[in-house]
Amino acid sequence: MSEPRYDPKEIEPRWQRVWAQERTWEVTNEELKGETSYVLEMLPYPSGEPHIGHLKVYSVGDAVAHFHRRTGRRVLHPMGYDAFGLPAENNAIKTGQKPRDATNAAIASFQKQFREWGISIDWSREFATCDPAYYRWTQWIFLQLYENGLAYRKNAVVNWCPKDATVLANEQVVDGQCERCGTEVEARQLEQWFFRITDYADRLLDDLDTIEWPEHVKTMQRNWIGRSVGAEVSFRCDALDTEFPVFTTRPDTLFGATFFVVAPEHPDIERLAAGTGQEEEVRAYVNRALTESNEERGDAEKPKTGVFLGRHVTNPVNGEQLPIYVADYVLMEYGTGAIMAVPGHDGRDYAFAKAYDLPIRPVVEGRDPEGDADGLPYTGDGPLINSHADFDGTHNRDALEKITVWLDREGKGNASTNYRLRDWLLSRQRYWGCPIPIIHCPDCGTVSVPLDQLPVELPEIEDYAPKGKSPLAAAEDWVNTTCPRCDGAAKRETDTMDTFVDSSWYFLRYTDPDNDKAPWDPEVLNRWMPVDQYIGGVEHAILHLLYARFFTKALADLGHLNAQEPFARLFTQGMITRDGAKMSKSRGNVVSPQEIVERYGADTTRAYILFIGPPDKDADWSDKNIVGVADFLAKLWRLSALAAQGPGRGAELPNEPDGPGLELVRAANVAIEEVTRAMTGRFAFNAAIANVMKLVNACSKEYYEAGNRDPEALRYALGTASSLVFGFAPHVAADAYHLLTGERVWDEPWPAADPRFLERDSFELVVQVNGKLRDRIPAPTEATREALEEMARAAPNAQAQLEGREVVKVIVVPGKLVNIVVR
């Protein structure tokens, strides 16, 4: 009789039809009894075909969702598309289609492939952020924030991408370039919309301690928010009758300030230079400075340049007149965009003072042995000198608080906390985005679109290419409207929203996606939120994750939900590389998931992606190694089919296993224990799959080499293997389990290890020499470290490697291995 052949092209579509027809993975809000779990992957941009990164993140999420279902929880595992914004619009421009047509085509491709992958999505909750039924509520959220002072419009210097012809948030500028297209970013003055995220800086920082996120992601957010404690001091320019506030963490050095510097982006630059004869030189310097990245400008080794503005400010602590310069090493992003320069105790100020022959006054006693001949700049601690009679001689660290108190008492300054975080710039001068629901009336000013007129739908236009202003401005029939307050002629806002606005609340809508009366039912929302397990790339640590946290807190403060954090737990998956490099079309090393699935099947592809390394680490793709995973799954299915043809039925734990059957039962229970540990810890799916492979190999050895001496134990072991691997390879696992038992594995509870079969008198000791496997020998479970070492030295295959060589050390891992290091 010929052996049955594993055919994923027949098996996978068959089970996909079952899940689709029976709507297996759907969960209704009426069934919210008992424990729930909300498992969510970061929604993808539908701007082309799904890539291997999508398959990895959803393979991780699907394994978690299946485990949660089978451990007694009702699981919400939805899917959607981040369909507005630059990725989708640029794809449309590239393909020559209209953005909506290109987006819909990409979504159709995503839908088809995700179903072919067998991801257990609740498709009844699917939506795209470009659906009017969705962005109606995006606009509603904008108005909630606007009416409560958390959204505002102001004129500001912004980051401008000339290629994409749009404004970029600070977070979207990397090394002076647009993070999406790599074009050098320019600075422009434009009237823009902002969200007041800075109002939440302290809570965004402090509440990081309440969530289970990777520490490196928390650190990235803490650094971005950048809280600093110090003092704010005002320096007055009498010529302009203006106070210039400065934030400093070193009020102890105020008496050492000898000049004043403002950033090239400072809003008062032109006013400062006006009428001084310096206007042209200042303007040329500012334009030149703004072509450089912040990293270049802040480089301590970069030669210092600047221009005197022809004005002075008064140092409030001693009345001295300080010349004002514009210099590129001062950044608008930190503090107020203006600094008091203390060249005696700051390296960059010192270099600038030397370059422009400005005075240098030390106010903290001490010398830097690696400094100039004068021992400056000195950045260490010591007693104050050349300061104020009340403070000279006081250690500078002790003087920090004293000087801050003195500033406050004298009306010269006050204690202050500063943040690196800036308000979120959300205006975009592009077509494919959510319209901002604001009307500009010449008489009433800025007016909210009435809620009963939402959504303000995006009009269909012919020419949507970027032109430096929003393409919507050309849609006159759409722009021209009536003021809802006075009924006079008015115009719509033509900027659209940053796509991160759409993705900052989508997880809330999934809980109640068909609600047309409100964005969600509060009772339902509060039952599901926060998301129990969120999964996605670390590249979103600052932008998306920070914005989503801000939206959640703001909406909670406005009474719309209870959760203070959107994602209770976060898992960031590693990247899949090929040939040691990031995949890219230009390198020709892209792995197409569609092609791999067509060749090997979805189960093999999914299981291999999770097997090649810990899922939170980067891993390199190998066309050769995926074959091993394909063979493993084929072996599991084939053995299950053969066992199902034999005597008996089912995969129950045998009553009193003994002999060879006992060994299989023990192997199955060890696998249960190890896989469960992997699922509940750091998602060590590679270790979980390895344990199932080990169990299947034991089954294969028993069937082919020993003659299947205990069919009942074999069926139990194979049923256990199928049950454990279901989250990683659902189709083959479902089929194998059904062959063995006639049951549906997803309806079965997660298997529990029987403690009786975890206790062993002996184990297989791995013997290594210089880290390489040389032998496997049986060893008593209770053997001491010394006994294990002695047994390892005596192992036949190890002895040959030890002969004539010096043993340097011996590493013993009880219950596992002995590694003998020789030279």
Secondary structure by P-SEA (a helix, b strand, c coil): cccbbbbaaaaaaaaaaaaaaaccccccccccccbbbbbbcccccccccccaaaaaaaaaaaaaaaaaaaaccbbbbbbbbccccaaaaaaaaaacccaaaaaaaaaaaaaaaaaaaccccccccccccccccaaaaaaaaaaaaaaacccccccccccccccccccccccccccccccccccbbbbbbccccccccccaaaaaaaacccccccaaaaaaaaaaabbbbbbbbbbbcccccbbbbbbbccccccccccbbbbcccccccccccccccaaaaaaaaaaaaaacccccccccccbbbbbcccccccccccbbbbbbbbccccccccccccccccccccaaaaaaaaaabbbbbbcbbbbccccccccccccbbbbbccccccccccccccaaaaaaaaaaaaccbbbbcccccccccccccccccccccbbbbccccccccccccccccbbbbccccccccccccccccccccccccccccccccccccccccccccaaaaaaccccccccccaaaaaacccccbbbbbccccccaaaaaaaaaaaaaaaccccccccccbbbbbbbbbcccccccccccccccaaaaaaaccaaaaaaaaaccccccbbbbbbaaaaaaaaaaaaaaaaaaaaaaacccccccccccccaaaaaaaaaaaaaaaaaaaaaacccaaaaaaaaaaaaaaaaaaaacccccccaaaaaaaaaaaaaaacccccaaaaaaaaaacccccccccccccccccccccbbbbbbbccccccbbbbbbccccaaaaaaaaaacaaaaaaaccccccbbbbccccbbbbbcc
